[in-house]
Each structure stands twice: as structure tokens, then as C-alpha cells.
């Protein structure tokens, strides 16, 4: 029966991040720098809110867009944090994680033959959805621009078929963000053009050197903002995301969302309400620790002679494989894990423009980082 499967589905693959993690996760004494998941527990008050929801039988469907109390709180959150103004009753949708938000956004705005411009390297979660919609992902090589996806890089790739530009900042896998002036320049150029911006801002609470700025503050009418609680509140398994967009856009996205999942989990919504109200600043404790780790890892990597751009946000380093090592990124990562039991993600998981690099997540304890980096240093000495 496989011959009857949708060819577009057959043509996509499981994420290279997950594929490599699943390949090596059985190894004993493994130091894993692979999965982008906070190593902190969900805050206690958030967990208690979820438990209370179960005890009080809050286990039924909610409004398709989410409970109104959560939508009000989510709008208050982005207003206070980033100065964004959205109407709770019509311009925010509570989703099953940021991944579902990306999916329903693309399925609403893309048509057969349209093009989506993305930076490369990039998180692998966008391209499969674009292709399943019959649209074309157009990658822009940003490696020689310190991984910055600026207007100068974007302009040559805009055509009559361009339907959307993806701005994923802070970036997975590079951790790089864009400055206010860079975002403003993009917004001013795109204003009144028939092009959407998909701003994936899931790491917005984890920025280190400057506050997060959303391009929606300059061009709300064309921007779909993706956010959520997986990274900011260590709630990956709760699956709560937020999609913010003007009503003329969001009312159509809501239809796709409704037929997709009806609504986000009611229990998780109660926990999310606690996260974006009393827990509005829960990420600060984690961010403080991530900052220490960033400095430690950067110092170690540079001492090893490795080329890495210091990340502005998130919890990743995207590291260039030394030219003296004659291996592609997958074989490098495989040899590293086989010889040292240290796992990183091959750069090839992040489009063809990630080849020659590896991603290292520092969302783990200082002790784990030190052990893993010591092993990596020894490996590089012997390479």
C-alpha cells in the first residue's frame, strides 16, 4: 500500500536532529549536546496549576483559540515584554506548541508554486511543511555574514512568487539575533508588499546581550508571530504555543487550527496561564545560568581553536569543523560519539548550508559541559 502514500510525504524525512539523537541515545555514559530542551524542571507553581486543573475536572474542550483568560494573559505578556499590541478575542491562538503554530500558518498562507525565503542554516521544521503545501523553500546562504539574515541578503531572492520570509530569531541553530536597525530596515522594505513575515520567536525570553525585539513592532499587519512556553518556562512536553497575527489573518488560521486539533490541551492551558502571569519572569533564573554556560563554552571552544560565533540568544553554538578533519558533518559527529561518547548534531541537519558545522546545545549542567568538552578536546588533539 505504500505506493498510495502522498508523494510529498514520502519525499520528506524525519528531522536530522532527531534522527541522529535516536541513533546514539542507547550509548552508555553518553554526554549529549543534541536536543534543544532546557535542563531545568517546569516551575513548581506552573506544575501545581496543571495538577489543580485535573483535580477540578478542567478536562473538556476549550474555545478553539484557547481560554479567554489565557489569551488575555498571553497578550499582556507580549505587550509588557516586547511592546506588541494584540486583541485577545481575535488576534491570538493558543496552539499545540510552536510547531503547530508554524504548521497552521504555512497551511493558511501558502499556495502551490509560491516561494518561502529562509536563512541557511536553519531549523529543519519549516521546509517539510512548505514542500507539503506545494511551495518552494528558497534558502539564503548566511554563513559569510556571521549568520545574520539581513535585508541585503534577502533582497536578491525576492521574486513575484515570494509569499513569505521566515525570520527565526534568536536562531536555532546559531543563536544569532538581529538588531533593531536590521529588523526595521527589513520591515520598511517589505511594507505594503504582498509578502508575509513568519517571525519564529520561541527563544525570545533567552537573549543575553540585548532585549528581544520583534519585527511585528514595526510591521504588525504583515507579520505572523510564533512564540510559546517550551523554552522560556521549560515546558516542552506541555505543548503550548502562541500565534499572534492581525485579525484579517488570524481568523483564517483559526479555521485550520480548529480542524487540526480543535484546541490546545485544557490542562496545559491552565498551567500556561500561571506561566505567563505569576511566572512572567520565570525565564530569568534560567537565563542567568545559560549566560554562565555560554561564557564557559565559548572560552573552551576558542581555546580548542574552533571557530564559533558567540550566540546572542537561545542555548546553541554552531561550530565550524576544523579543515584539518577531512569528514563531512555527519561522519564527524558519528566518529566523535563513537570515540568519546559525546553527541552533537551534524550541521547537515540544518539544510545544505549547515554542512561543515556541528550544533552544540549548552542546555545541560556545568559539570556535564566540562566533562563533554574535555572529551571533545582530547578527540580534536588526536584527530
Residue pairs with C-beta under 8 A, 6 or more apart in sequence:
2 10
6 132
8 131
8 132
8 134
9 132
11 131
12 127
12 128
12 131
12 132
13 19
13 128
15 124
15 125
15 349
16 124
16 345
16 346
16 348
16 349
16 350
17 34
17 35
17 36
17 124
17 345
17 349
17 359
19 349
20 34
20 330
20 333
20 343
20 345
20 346
20 349
21 32
21 34
21 35
21 343
21 345
24 30
24 32
24 34
24 337
24 343
25 32
27 337
27 341
27 343
28 341
29 341
30 337
30 341
30 342
30 343
31 341
31 342
31 343
31 368
31 371
31 372
31 375
32 343
32 364
33 342
33 343
33 344
33 345
33 359
33 360
33 361
33 362
33 364
33 372
34 343
34 344
34 345
34 359
34 361
35 361
36 172
36 231
36 314
36 315
36 316
36 361
36 363
37 230
37 236
37 363
38 231
38 234
38 236
38 286
38 315
38 363
39 363
39 364
39 365
40 234
40 285
40 286
40 289
41 47
41 234
42 233
42 234
42 235
42 238
42 271
43 233
43 234
43 275
43 279
43 282
45 274
45 278
45 279
46 233
46 235
46 271
46 272
46 274
46 275
46 279
46 282
47 271
48 274
49 270
49 271
49 273
49 274
50 238
50 267
50 268
50 270
50 271
52 270
53 59
53 266
53 267
53 270
53 271
54 267
58 266
58 267
58 270
59 266
59 267
60 266
61 262
61 263
61 266
62 263
62 264
62 266
62 269
63 263
64 93
64 254
64 257
64 258
64 262
64 263
65 71
65 92
65 93
65 94
65 254
65 257
65 263
66 74
66 92
66 93
66 94
66 263
66 264
66 269
67 94
67 266
67 269
67 270
67 273
68 88
68 89
69 273
70 94
70 269
70 272
70 273
70 276
71 88
71 89
71 92
71 94
72 88
73 273
73 276
73 277
74 88
74 92
74 94
74 242
74 244
74 272
74 276
75 85
75 86
75 87
75 88
75 91
75 92
75 244
76 276
76 277
77 276
77 280
78 84
78 86
78 214
78 225
78 227
78 242
78 244
79 85
79 86
80 280
81 204
81 205
81 212
81 280
82 204
82 212
82 213
82 214
82 217
83 217
84 214
84 216
84 217
84 220
84 225
84 244
85 220
86 92
86 244
87 247
90 247
90 250
90 251
91 244
91 245
91 246
91 247
91 250
92 242
92 243
92 244
92 250
93 101
93 104
93 242
93 243
93 250
93 253
93 254
93 257
94 240
94 241
94 242
94 263
94 264
94 269
94 272
95 101
95 104
95 228
95 240
95 241
95 242
95 243
95 257
95 261
95 264
96 239
96 240
96 241
96 261
96 264
96 265
97 228
97 230
97 239
97 240
97 241
98 200
98 202
98 226
98 227
98 228
98 230
98 241
99 125
99 241
100 239
100 241
100 257
100 260
100 261
101 226
101 228
101 241
101 242
101 243
102 125
102 126
102 129
102 198
102 200
102 226
103 129
103 260
104 243
104 253
104 256
104 257
104 260
105 198
105 224
105 226
105 243
105 245
105 253
106 116
106 126
106 129
106 130
106 133
106 135
106 164
106 198
107 129
107 133
107 256
108 249
108 252
108 253
108 255
108 256
109 163
109 164
109 196
109 224
109 249
110 116
110 130
110 133
110 134
110 135
110 163
110 164
111 133
111 134
111 135
111 163
112 133
112 134
112 135
113 134
113 135
113 136
113 161
114 135
114 136
114 161
114 162
114 163
114 164
115 135
115 136
115 137
115 138
115 159
115 161
115 162
115 163
116 126
116 130
116 135
116 136
116 137
116 138
116 162
116 163
116 164
116 165
116 166
117 138
117 140
117 154
117 157
117 158
117 162
117 164
117 165
117 166
118 126
118 127
118 137
118 138
118 139
118 140
118 165
118 166
118 351
119 139
119 140
119 142
119 147
119 149
119 153
119 166
119 168
119 171
120 139
120 140
120 141
120 142
120 143
120 350
120 351
120 352
120 353
120 354
121 142
121 143
121 147
121 173
121 174
121 318
121 347
121 350
121 351
121 353
121 354
121 357
122 139
122 166
122 168
122 171
122 173
122 350
122 351
122 353
123 168
123 171
123 172
123 173
123 200
123 350
124 349
124 350
124 351
126 137
126 166
126 168
127 137
127 351
130 136
130 137
131 137
135 163
136 161
138 157
138 162
139 351
139 352
139 353
140 149
140 153
140 154
140 157
141 353
142 148
142 149
142 153
142 353
143 353
145 153
146 176
146 309
147 171
147 174
147 176
147 309
147 318
148 176
148 178
148 182
149 167
149 169
149 178
150 178
150 182
150 185
150 186
151 182
151 185
151 186
151 189
154 165
154 186
155 189
158 195
162 195
163 194
163 195
163 196
164 195
164 196
164 197
164 198
165 186
165 190
165 195
165 196
165 197
165 198
166 197
166 198
166 200
167 178
167 183
167 186
167 197
167 198
167 199
167 200
167 215
168 199
168 200
169 176
169 177
169 178
169 199
169 200
169 201
169 203
169 313
170 176
170 177
170 203
170 204
170 206
170 207
170 212
170 311
170 312
170 313
170 314
171 177
171 203
171 313
171 314
172 203
172 314
172 316
173 316
173 318
173 345
173 347
173 350
173 354
173 359
174 309
174 311
174 316
174 318
175 309
175 310
175 311
175 312
175 313
175 314
175 315
175 316
175 317
175 318
176 309
176 311
176 312
176 313
177 207
177 210
177 212
177 312
177 313
178 186
178 213
179 210
179 213
180 213
183 213
183 214
183 215
183 218
184 218
186 197
186 215
187 215
187 218
187 219
188 218
190 197
190 219
190 222
191 219
191 222
193 222
195 222
196 222
196 223
196 224
196 249
197 215
197 216
197 219
197 222
197 223
197 224
198 223
198 224
198 226
199 214
199 215
199 216
199 223
199 224
199 225
199 226
200 226
201 212
201 214
201 225
201 226
201 227
202 226
202 227
202 228
202 230
202 231
202 241
203 231
203 313
203 314
204 212
204 214
204 227
204 232
204 313
205 212
205 231
205 232
205 283
205 287
206 231
206 232
206 283
206 286
206 287
206 290
206 313
206 314
206 315
207 287
207 312
207 313
208 287
208 290
208 291
208 294
208 311
208 312
208 313
209 312
210 312
212 313
214 223
214 225
215 223
216 223
216 225
216 244
220 246
221 246
223 245
224 243
224 244
224 245
224 249
224 253
225 242
225 243
225 244
225 245
226 241
226 242
226 243
227 241
227 242
227 244
228 240
228 241
228 242
229 235
229 238
229 240
229 241
229 272
229 275
229 276
230 236
230 238
230 239
230 240
230 241
231 314
232 275
232 282
232 283
233 275
233 279
233 282
233 283
234 286
235 268
235 271
235 272
235 275
238 265
238 268
238 271
238 272
239 264
239 265
239 268
240 264
240 265
240 268
240 269
240 271
240 272
240 275
241 264
243 250
243 253
243 257
244 250
245 253
275 282
290 315
290 362
290 363
292 366
293 315
293 362
293 366
293 369
294 310
294 311
294 315
294 362
296 366
296 369
296 370
297 317
297 360
297 362
297 369
297 373
298 308
298 310
298 317
300 373
300 377
301 308
301 317
301 319
301 360
301 373
302 308
304 376
304 377
304 380
305 322
305 380
306 319
306 320
306 322
306 380
307 319
307 320
308 317
308 318
308 319
308 320
309 317
309 318
311 317
315 361
315 362
315 363
316 359
316 360
316 361
316 362
317 359
317 360
317 362
318 347
318 350
318 354
318 357
318 358
318 359
318 360
319 344
319 357
319 358
319 359
319 360
320 356
320 357
321 327
321 329
321 332
321 347
321 356
321 357
321 358
322 380
322 383
324 383
325 332
325 383
327 335
328 346
328 348
328 355
328 356
329 346
329 347
329 348
329 354
329 355
329 356
329 357
329 358
330 346
330 348
332 346
332 358
333 343
333 344
333 345
333 346
333 358
336 342
336 343
336 344
336 376
336 379
337 343
337 344
339 379
340 375
340 376
340 378
340 379
341 375
342 372
342 375
342 376
342 379
344 358
344 359
344 360
345 358
345 359
345 360
345 361
346 354
346 358
347 354
347 355
347 356
347 357
347 358
347 359
348 354
348 355
349 359
350 357
350 359
362 369
364 372
